[in-house]
Amino acid sequence: MTTWQTVRVVAGAFILLSLALGIPGSPIFVNQWFLAFTAFVGVNLLQSGLTKWCLMESILAKLGLKRGA
C-alpha cells in the first residue's frame, strides 16, 4: 500500500473505533469523550485536504512506505 492509502485506512479505522467507544448505545461503549477523537481525526483530514500536507503521510514515507500519486 502507498502512504495515502494507509493514512485513509488508519483514519477510517480510528473513526469507527472511536464511534464504537463513544456512542452510548454501542456494546463496547466506554465514554462519550471518545467522540472528541472522532472530531480530531476529521479536523486532520480536513486540514490535509486543504493544505495538501499530512504529518502521518510524511512519517509513513520516512518509515519506508512508497508515496502515492
Secondary structure by P-SEA (a helix, b strand, c coil): ccaaaaaaaaaaaaaaaaaaacccccccccccaaaaaaaaaaaaaaaaaaacccaaaaaaaaacccccc
